[in-house]
Amino acid sequence: MTRAGWIGVLWTLGSLGLALLAGFAGAVSQVPMPLMIARVWGGVVLLLAIYLGIPSRRRWIAALNPAWITAGHAWRLASGVAFLVLYGEGTVAARFALPGGIAETLVGLTAPLAGFWIGAGTPRRRAALALWHALSLAALLQLMGTGIALRLAGDRLIDTMARFPLFLLPLFAIPLTLTAHIVTLFALALRRKR
């Protein structure tokens, strides 16, 4: 494995470890919203600065196989179904769970198709894959915005997100997923320039 690959693995494992420590310590619901937002976006910005600011990392991004990264978004099926189940139990607000659950379920179901069929090498299919990533990213940003709005409004139903395993979403999975979307869009753009 290359040094960049090891850095990515260590970053991912370190982020997961910190997320688990914070979550099991009960710190998630106590974190002020600006700090939570900084946690989510800080990791994304740092990774993008490293990978986009170093020419060898840009070449690495251009060489990535967008099909595999895209197919990896299939994990979002589990979060989508979980949101819908939690809504059915009355433990998550409808304003959060219904649009988020439906969108995440659709993203998770279509990820393998988008990755392996749409992600094939033709320019038209690459453009379709970029559109899939843009729409999936928009759905994730909408879900994040709704969660932030509910927490700022003091909605107690959003506190469910502070319990295991859901606390892994804002502390680990969302930053990783945001980065995967952005890196894939950059990889597709770099391939188009070739």
C-alpha positions as a Markdown table, in Angstrom:
| # | Residue | x | y | z |
|---|---|---|---|---|
| 1 | Met | 0.0 | 0.0 | 0.0 |
| 2 | Thr | 1.2 | 3.5 | -0.8 |
| 3 | Arg | 2.0 | 6.1 | 1.9 |
| 4 | Ala | -1.1 | 8.0 | 0.9 |
| 5 | Gly | -3.2 | 4.8 | 1.3 |
| 6 | Trp | -1.7 | 4.2 | 4.8 |
| 7 | Ile | -2.4 | 7.9 | 5.8 |
| 8 | Gly | -6.0 | 7.4 | 4.6 |
| 9 | Val | -6.4 | 4.1 | 6.6 |
| 10 | Leu | -4.9 | 5.7 | 9.8 |
| 11 | Trp | -7.0 | 8.8 | 9.4 |
| 12 | Thr | -10.1 | 6.7 | 9.1 |
| 13 | Leu | -9.3 | 4.4 | 12.0 |
| 14 | Gly | -8.3 | 7.4 | 14.2 |
| 15 | Ser | -11.6 | 9.2 | 13.3 |
| 16 | Leu | -13.6 | 6.1 | 14.1 |
| 17 | Gly | -11.7 | 5.7 | 17.4 |
| 18 | Leu | -12.3 | 9.3 | 18.5 |
| 19 | Ala | -16.0 | 9.0 | 17.4 |
| 20 | Leu | -16.4 | 5.9 | 19.6 |
| 21 | Leu | -14.7 | 7.5 | 22.6 |
| 22 | Ala | -16.8 | 10.7 | 22.3 |
| 23 | Gly | -20.0 | 8.7 | 21.8 |
| 24 | Phe | -19.6 | 6.3 | 24.6 |
| 25 | Ala | -18.5 | 9.0 | 27.0 |
| 26 | Gly | -21.9 | 10.7 | 26.3 |
| 27 | Ala | -20.3 | 13.8 | 24.9 |
| 28 | Val | -22.2 | 14.0 | 21.7 |
| 29 | Ser | -25.3 | 15.7 | 23.0 |
| 30 | Gln | -23.1 | 18.1 | 25.1 |
| 31 | Val | -21.1 | 19.3 | 22.1 |
| 32 | Pro | -22.1 | 22.9 | 21.2 |
| 33 | Met | -23.4 | 23.0 | 17.6 |
| 34 | Pro | -20.6 | 25.2 | 16.2 |
| 35 | Leu | -18.1 | 22.7 | 17.5 |
| 36 | Met | -20.1 | 19.8 | 15.9 |
| 37 | Ile | -20.2 | 21.6 | 12.6 |
| 38 | Ala | -16.5 | 22.3 | 12.9 |
| 39 | Arg | -15.9 | 18.6 | 13.5 |
| 40 | Val | -17.8 | 17.5 | 10.5 |
| 41 | Trp | -16.4 | 20.1 | 8.1 |
| 42 | Gly | -12.9 | 20.4 | 9.6 |
| 43 | Gly | -12.0 | 16.8 | 8.7 |
| 44 | Val | -13.4 | 17.3 | 5.2 |
| 45 | Val | -11.5 | 20.5 | 4.6 |
| 46 | Leu | -8.2 | 19.1 | 6.0 |
| 47 | Leu | -8.4 | 16.0 | 3.9 |
| 48 | Leu | -9.2 | 18.0 | 0.8 |
| 49 | Ala | -6.4 | 20.5 | 1.5 |
| 50 | Ile | -3.9 | 17.6 | 1.8 |
| 51 | Tyr | -5.1 | 15.7 | -1.3 |
| 52 | Leu | -5.8 | 18.7 | -3.5 |
| 53 | Gly | -2.9 | 20.8 | -2.4 |
| 54 | Ile | -0.2 | 18.3 | -3.2 |
| 55 | Pro | 0.3 | 17.5 | -6.9 |
| 56 | Ser | 1.0 | 13.8 | -6.2 |
| 57 | Arg | -2.3 | 13.5 | -4.3 |
| 58 | Arg | -4.1 | 15.1 | -7.2 |
| 59 | Arg | -2.7 | 12.4 | -9.5 |
| 60 | Trp | -3.7 | 9.8 | -6.9 |
| 61 | Ile | -7.3 | 11.2 | -6.9 |
| 62 | Ala | -7.4 | 11.2 | -10.7 |
| 63 | Ala | -6.4 | 7.5 | -10.7 |
| 64 | Leu | -9.1 | 6.5 | -8.2 |
| 65 | Asn | -11.8 | 4.2 | -9.5 |
| 66 | Pro | -15.1 | 6.2 | -9.0 |
| 67 | Ala | -17.1 | 3.0 | -9.4 |
| 68 | Trp | -15.8 | 1.5 | -6.1 |
| 69 | Ile | -16.1 | 4.7 | -4.2 |
| 70 | Thr | -19.7 | 5.1 | -5.4 |
| 71 | Ala | -20.7 | 1.6 | -4.7 |
| 72 | Gly | -19.4 | 2.1 | -1.2 |
| 73 | His | -22.3 | 4.5 | -0.6 |
| 74 | Ala | -24.5 | 1.4 | -0.3 |
| 75 | Trp | -24.0 | 1.7 | 3.5 |
| 76 | Arg | -26.5 | 4.6 | 3.4 |
| 77 | Leu | -29.3 | 2.1 | 2.9 |
| 78 | Ala | -28.8 | 1.1 | 6.5 |
| 79 | Ser | -29.0 | 4.6 | 7.8 |
| 80 | Gly | -32.1 | 5.4 | 5.6 |
| 81 | Val | -33.9 | 2.3 | 6.9 |
| 82 | Ala | -32.9 | 3.1 | 10.5 |
| 83 | Phe | -34.3 | 6.7 | 10.2 |
| 84 | Leu | -37.6 | 5.3 | 8.9 |
| 85 | Val | -37.8 | 2.7 | 11.6 |
| 86 | Leu | -37.0 | 5.3 | 14.3 |
| 87 | Tyr | -39.7 | 7.6 | 12.8 |
| 88 | Gly | -42.2 | 4.7 | 13.0 |
| 89 | Glu | -41.2 | 4.2 | 16.7 |
| 90 | Gly | -41.7 | 7.9 | 17.3 |
| 91 | Thr | -38.1 | 8.5 | 18.4 |
| 92 | Val | -37.0 | 10.8 | 15.6 |
| 93 | Ala | -38.9 | 13.8 | 14.2 |
| 94 | Ala | -40.8 | 13.3 | 11.0 |
| 95 | Arg | -39.2 | 16.5 | 9.5 |
| 96 | Phe | -35.8 | 14.8 | 9.8 |
| 97 | Ala | -36.6 | 11.1 | 9.4 |
| 98 | Leu | -38.9 | 11.0 | 6.5 |
| 99 | Pro | -37.0 | 13.0 | 3.9 |
| 100 | Gly | -33.7 | 11.8 | 5.2 |
| 101 | Gly | -34.8 | 8.2 | 5.5 |
| 102 | Ile | -36.3 | 8.1 | 2.0 |
| 103 | Ala | -33.3 | 9.9 | 0.4 |
| 104 | Glu | -30.7 | 7.8 | 2.2 |
| 105 | Thr | -32.5 | 4.6 | 1.3 |
| 106 | Leu | -32.6 | 5.6 | -2.4 |
| 107 | Val | -29.0 | 6.6 | -2.4 |
| 108 | Gly | -28.0 | 3.3 | -0.8 |
| 109 | Leu | -30.1 | 1.2 | -3.2 |
| 110 | Thr | -28.8 | 3.0 | -6.3 |
| 111 | Ala | -25.1 | 3.3 | -5.3 |
| 112 | Pro | -24.0 | -0.1 | -6.8 |
| 113 | Leu | -25.9 | 0.6 | -10.0 |
| 114 | Ala | -24.5 | 4.1 | -10.2 |
| 115 | Gly | -21.0 | 2.9 | -9.5 |
| 116 | Phe | -20.7 | -0.1 | -11.8 |
| 117 | Trp | -23.1 | 0.7 | -14.6 |
| 118 | Ile | -23.2 | 4.4 | -14.8 |
| 119 | Gly | -19.6 | 4.7 | -13.8 |
| 120 | Ala | -18.4 | 2.9 | -16.9 |
| 121 | Gly | -15.9 | 4.8 | -19.0 |
| 122 | Thr | -18.0 | 6.8 | -21.5 |
| 123 | Pro | -18.2 | 10.6 | -21.1 |
| 124 | Arg | -22.0 | 10.5 | -20.9 |
| 125 | Arg | -21.9 | 7.9 | -18.1 |
| 126 | Arg | -19.3 | 9.8 | -16.2 |
| 127 | Ala | -21.5 | 12.9 | -16.4 |
| 128 | Ala | -24.4 | 10.8 | -15.1 |
| 129 | Leu | -22.2 | 9.6 | -12.3 |
| 130 | Ala | -21.2 | 13.2 | -11.4 |
| 131 | Leu | -25.0 | 14.1 | -11.4 |
| 132 | Trp | -25.7 | 11.1 | -9.1 |
| 133 | His | -22.9 | 12.3 | -6.7 |
| 134 | Ala | -24.2 | 15.9 | -6.8 |
| 135 | Leu | -27.8 | 14.8 | -6.0 |
| 136 | Ser | -26.6 | 12.4 | -3.3 |
| 137 | Leu | -24.4 | 15.1 | -1.8 |
| 138 | Ala | -27.4 | 17.5 | -1.8 |
| 139 | Ala | -29.5 | 15.0 | 0.0 |
| 140 | Leu | -26.9 | 14.6 | 2.7 |
| 141 | Leu | -26.5 | 18.3 | 3.1 |
| 142 | Gln | -30.3 | 18.7 | 3.4 |
| 143 | Leu | -30.3 | 16.0 | 6.1 |
| 144 | Met | -27.5 | 17.7 | 7.9 |
| 145 | Gly | -29.2 | 21.1 | 7.7 |
| 146 | Thr | -32.4 | 19.7 | 9.1 |
| 147 | Gly | -30.6 | 18.0 | 12.0 |
| 148 | Ile | -28.8 | 21.3 | 12.8 |
| 149 | Ala | -32.1 | 23.2 | 12.7 |
| 150 | Leu | -33.9 | 20.7 | 14.9 |
| 151 | Arg | -31.1 | 20.7 | 17.5 |
| 152 | Leu | -30.9 | 24.5 | 17.5 |
| 153 | Ala | -34.7 | 24.6 | 18.0 |
| 154 | Gly | -34.3 | 22.3 | 21.0 |
| 155 | Asp | -36.2 | 19.4 | 19.5 |
| 156 | Arg | -35.6 | 16.5 | 21.9 |
| 157 | Leu | -36.3 | 13.9 | 19.2 |
| 158 | Ile | -33.0 | 14.8 | 17.6 |
| 159 | Asp | -31.2 | 13.6 | 20.8 |
| 160 | Thr | -31.7 | 10.0 | 19.5 |
| 161 | Met | -28.7 | 10.8 | 17.2 |
| 162 | Ala | -26.5 | 11.0 | 20.4 |
| 163 | Arg | -27.0 | 7.3 | 21.1 |
| 164 | Phe | -25.0 | 4.3 | 19.8 |
| 165 | Pro | -24.8 | 3.5 | 16.9 |
| 166 | Leu | -26.4 | 6.7 | 15.5 |
| 167 | Phe | -23.7 | 9.0 | 17.0 |
| 168 | Leu | -21.3 | 7.4 | 14.5 |
| 169 | Leu | -23.2 | 9.2 | 11.7 |
| 170 | Pro | -22.3 | 12.9 | 12.6 |
| 171 | Leu | -18.9 | 12.0 | 14.1 |
| 172 | Phe | -17.6 | 9.5 | 11.6 |
| 173 | Ala | -19.8 | 8.5 | 8.6 |
| 174 | Ile | -21.0 | 11.9 | 7.5 |
| 175 | Pro | -17.5 | 13.5 | 7.3 |
| 176 | Leu | -16.2 | 10.3 | 5.5 |
| 177 | Thr | -19.2 | 10.3 | 3.1 |
| 178 | Leu | -18.8 | 14.1 | 2.3 |
| 179 | Thr | -15.2 | 13.6 | 1.6 |
| 180 | Ala | -16.0 | 10.5 | -0.7 |
| 181 | His | -18.5 | 12.6 | -2.7 |
| 182 | Ile | -16.2 | 15.5 | -3.1 |
| 183 | Val | -13.1 | 13.4 | -4.0 |
| 184 | Thr | -15.2 | 11.4 | -6.5 |
| 185 | Leu | -16.4 | 14.6 | -8.1 |
| 186 | Phe | -12.8 | 15.9 | -8.3 |
| 187 | Ala | -11.7 | 12.6 | -9.8 |
| 188 | Leu | -14.4 | 12.7 | -12.4 |
| 189 | Ala | -13.5 | 16.3 | -13.2 |
| 190 | Leu | -9.8 | 15.5 | -13.5 |
| 191 | Arg | -10.5 | 12.5 | -15.8 |
| 192 | Arg | -12.6 | 14.8 | -18.0 |
| 193 | Lys | -9.6 | 17.1 | -18.4 |
| 194 | Arg | -7.4 | 14.3 | -19.7 |
